[in-house]
Amino acid sequence: MESVDFSSLHKLIGFEIGNEKLLLEAFTHRSAVNEFSQLKVHNERLEFLGDAVLELIATEFLFETFDSPEGELTSLRSALVKGEHLATIARKLHLGSYLLLSKGEERSGGREKDYLLANLLEAFIGAIYLDRGLEKTQQFIHEWILADLDSIIQSRQHIDAKSEFQELTQGELGVTPHYELISESGLDHEKSFVLAAYLGDQKVGEGSGNSKKQAQINAAADALSHREEWLKRK
């Protein structure tokens, strides 16, 4: 395994993470530890830390910026920290090119998987926090993640498909949708779920995701794409 040169990444973000061991840990996927003897620790602990730091900084920012009810703030925060958005930011930072993976994970396209990139960004945030402290972490998160808030609001990305689907069905049909698990697969740390969205006993959508919540959102989005079909039956 060749050493990783992070100089381009440091230049892109405008500062350096001096602890190279910590940085290497942030970019080490679990699969690589099993394959390369020189790698001892994967990035899931840093991911855990980075997730909490990101949520705190995003929450404080939204609290200070908007005089909105808790529910609206929660929706905005969810849009900012959801995996799809974080994966987009990870791609802008080219984080996937530094990720250490097993050969099998590499062949399966691991560098481009949304959930791996989102987890990687959270681990990177954890490394920044431990190495450079809260102020520099806030700077990074504001510049790279929170800066997208205006476009998120304009494109209504903070209103997730599940909420939109429920508002529509309750308003138009007087029915609250429910979801049923169709299948689940994968290892414990890389589960994939398939769920179906139902209106009464009628299946109106299906979606998959690496959590049941994400699979529900995707099932709702699928249902919304066919809204003309089931709205005709009211």
C-alpha positions in Angstrom: 0.0 0.0 0.0 1.4 3.4 -1.1 1.5 6.4 1.3 -1.3 9.0 0.8 -0.4 12.6 -0.2 -3.0 14.9 1.3 -1.3 18.2 0.1 -3.9 18.9 -2.6 -6.7 18.4 0.0 -5.0 20.8 2.4 -4.6 23.4 -0.3 -8.3 23.1 -1.3 -9.6 23.6 2.3 -7.1 26.3 3.1 -5.4 24.7 6.2 -3.5 21.6 7.2 -4.3 18.7 9.6 -0.9 18.1 11.2 -1.7 14.8 12.8 -1.0 12.4 9.8 -2.0 9.3 11.8 -5.4 10.9 12.6 -5.9 11.9 8.9 -5.0 8.4 7.7 -7.5 7.0 10.2 -10.2 9.3 8.8 -9.7 7.9 5.3 -9.5 4.2 6.2 -12.6 2.2 5.5 -13.3 -0.9 7.6 -12.7 -3.2 4.6 -9.1 -1.9 4.2 -8.1 -2.9 7.7 -8.9 -6.5 7.0 -6.7 -6.4 3.9 -3.7 -4.3 4.7 -1.7 -5.3 7.7 -0.2 -1.8 8.2 -3.6 -0.3 8.8 -4.8 -0.9 12.3 -7.8 1.5 12.8 -10.8 2.3 10.5 -12.7 5.6 10.5 -16.0 4.7 12.2 -15.1 6.2 15.5 -14.1 9.5 13.9 -17.4 9.3 11.8 -19.3 9.0 15.1 -17.5 12.1 16.5 -17.8 14.1 13.2 -21.5 13.4 13.0 -22.1 14.9 16.5 -19.9 17.9 15.8 -21.6 18.6 12.5 -25.1 18.3 14.0 -24.1 20.7 16.9 -22.6 23.3 14.6 -25.5 23.1 12.1 -28.1 23.3 14.9 -26.4 26.4 16.5 -26.2 28.1 13.1 -29.9 27.5 12.3 -30.9 28.5 15.8 -29.1 31.9 15.5 -30.1 32.5 11.9 -33.9 31.7 11.9 -36.6 32.6 14.3 -38.6 29.4 13.3 -40.4 26.7 15.1 -38.5 23.6 16.2 -40.1 21.5 13.4 -38.9 23.8 10.6 -35.4 24.0 12.1 -35.2 20.2 12.3 -36.2 19.9 8.6 -33.5 22.4 7.6 -30.9 20.6 9.6 -31.9 17.2 8.2 -31.5 18.6 4.7 -28.0 20.0 5.5 -26.7 16.8 7.2 -28.4 14.1 5.1 -26.2 11.6 3.3 -27.0 12.8 -0.2 -25.9 16.3 0.6 -22.8 15.2 2.4 -21.8 12.9 -0.4 -22.1 15.9 -2.8 -19.8 17.9 -0.7 -17.4 15.0 -0.4 -17.2 14.8 -4.2 -16.5 18.6 -4.4 -13.6 17.9 -2.0 -12.5 14.8 -4.0 -12.4 12.9 -0.7 -13.1 9.6 -2.5 -9.8 9.7 -4.2 -8.0 9.5 -0.9 -10.2 6.7 0.6 -8.4 3.5 1.5 -10.5 0.5 0.5 -10.2 -3.3 0.1 -9.8 -4.5 -3.5 -13.3 -6.0 -3.3 -14.9 -2.7 -2.1 -12.9 -0.9 -4.8 -14.2 -3.2 -7.5 -17.8 -2.6 -6.3 -17.5 1.1 -6.8 -16.9 2.1 -3.2 -15.4 5.4 -4.0 -18.7 6.6 -5.5 -21.1 5.2 -3.0 -23.1 8.0 -1.4 -23.2 6.5 2.0 -19.4 5.8 2.1 -18.7 9.3 1.0 -21.1 10.8 3.5 -19.5 8.7 6.3 -16.0 9.7 5.1 -16.9 13.4 5.3 -18.1 13.0 8.8 -14.9 11.2 9.7 -12.9 14.0 8.1 -14.8 16.5 10.2 -14.0 14.5 13.3 -10.3 14.6 12.4 -10.4 18.4 11.9 -12.1 18.8 15.2 -9.5 16.8 17.1 -6.5 18.3 15.3 -7.6 21.9 14.8 -10.3 22.5 17.4 -13.9 23.9 17.3 -13.2 27.2 15.6 -11.5 25.7 12.5 -14.1 23.0 12.3 -16.9 25.7 12.3 -15.0 27.5 9.5 -14.9 24.3 7.4 -18.5 23.4 8.0 -19.8 26.9 7.3 -17.7 27.2 4.1 -18.4 23.7 2.7 -21.8 22.6 4.1 -23.9 25.4 5.5 -23.2 27.6 2.5 -25.6 25.5 0.5 -28.6 26.4 2.7 -30.1 29.1 0.4 -30.2 26.7 -2.6 -31.6 24.0 -0.3 -34.5 26.3 0.7 -35.1 27.6 -2.8 -35.3 24.0 -4.2 -37.4 22.8 -1.2 -34.9 20.1 -0.5 -35.7 20.5 3.2 -39.2 19.2 2.6 -38.4 15.5 2.3 -40.5 13.2 0.1 -42.0 11.4 3.0 -43.4 14.6 4.6 -44.6 15.8 1.2 -46.3 12.5 0.5 -48.0 12.5 3.8 -49.2 16.1 3.5 -50.6 15.3 0.1 -52.4 12.1 1.0 -53.9 13.5 4.2 -55.0 16.6 2.4 -56.4 15.0 -0.7 -57.5 11.6 0.5 -57.8 11.8 4.3 -55.4 8.8 4.5 -52.1 8.5 6.3 -49.6 6.3 4.4 -47.8 3.5 6.1 -44.6 1.5 5.2 -43.8 -2.2 5.2 -40.4 -3.8 5.0 -40.0 -6.0 1.9 -36.4 -7.1 2.4 -33.0 -6.4 4.0 -29.5 -7.5 3.0 -25.9 -6.9 3.7 -23.5 -6.9 6.7 -24.5 -5.2 9.9 -22.5 -2.1 9.2 -23.6 -1.9 5.5 -27.3 -3.0 5.6 -29.6 -2.3 2.7 -33.4 -2.1 3.1 -36.3 -2.2 0.7 -39.6 -0.8 1.9 -43.0 -0.3 0.2 -45.3 2.7 0.7 -49.0 1.9 1.1 -52.3 3.8 1.1 -54.6 1.4 2.9 -53.9 -2.0 1.3 -52.7 -0.4 -2.0 -49.0 -0.4 -2.7 -48.1 2.9 -4.3 -44.3 3.1 -4.1 -41.1 1.2 -3.3 -37.7 2.4 -2.3 -34.3 1.2 -1.0 -31.7 2.7 1.3 -29.0 2.0 3.8 -31.5 2.7 6.6 -35.2 2.1 7.0 -35.8 5.8 7.2 -34.0 6.5 3.9 -35.8 3.6 2.3 -39.2 5.1 3.4 -38.2 8.5 1.9 -37.3 6.8 -1.4 -40.5 4.8 -1.4 -42.5 8.0 -0.8 -40.6 9.7 -3.7 -41.5 6.8 -5.9 -45.1 7.1 -4.8 -45.1 10.9 -5.6 -43.8 10.1 -9.1 -47.0 8.1 -9.7 -49.4 10.5 -7.9 -51.7 10.9 -10.9 -52.5 7.2 -10.8 -53.6 6.9 -7.2 -55.1 10.3 -6.9 -57.6 9.3 -9.7 -58.9 6.6 -7.4 -60.0 8.8 -4.6 
